[in-house]
């Protein structure tokens, strides 16, 4: 069973890493760019409840959920 995305989740997608929390923008962690987005943002709301291997289409962009931590 895969973990679902919720506030505080670090989400790896085919488009990069996203941390759902308080919006602080783009940060670099261990040479990886992570977009820290508000849990109230439209993209975060679209991510909430999704799981690894789910596919999400948002504003014409396809996001494949590769992992959730």
Secondary structure in CASP SS format (residue, H / E / C, confidence):
PFRMAT SS
TARGET T0000
AUTHOR 0000-0000-0000
METHOD secondary structure of the structure
MODEL  1
X C 1.00
X C 1.00
X C 1.00
X E 1.00
X C 1.00
X C 1.00
X C 1.00
X C 1.00
X C 1.00
X E 1.00
X E 1.00
X E 1.00
X E 1.00
X C 1.00
X C 1.00
X E 1.00
X E 1.00
X E 1.00
X E 1.00
X E 1.00
X E 1.00
X C 1.00
X C 1.00
X C 1.00
X E 1.00
X E 1.00
X E 1.00
X E 1.00
X E 1.00
X C 1.00
X C 1.00
X E 1.00
X E 1.00
X E 1.00
X E 1.00
X E 1.00
X E 1.00
X E 1.00
X C 1.00
X C 1.00
X C 1.00
X H 1.00
X H 1.00
X H 1.00
X H 1.00
X H 1.00
X H 1.00
X C 1.00
X C 1.00
X C 1.00
X E 1.00
X C 1.00
X C 1.00
X C 1.00
X E 1.00
X E 1.00
X E 1.00
X E 1.00
X C 1.00
X C 1.00
X E 1.00
X E 1.00
X E 1.00
X E 1.00
X E 1.00
X E 1.00
X E 1.00
X E 1.00
X C 1.00
END
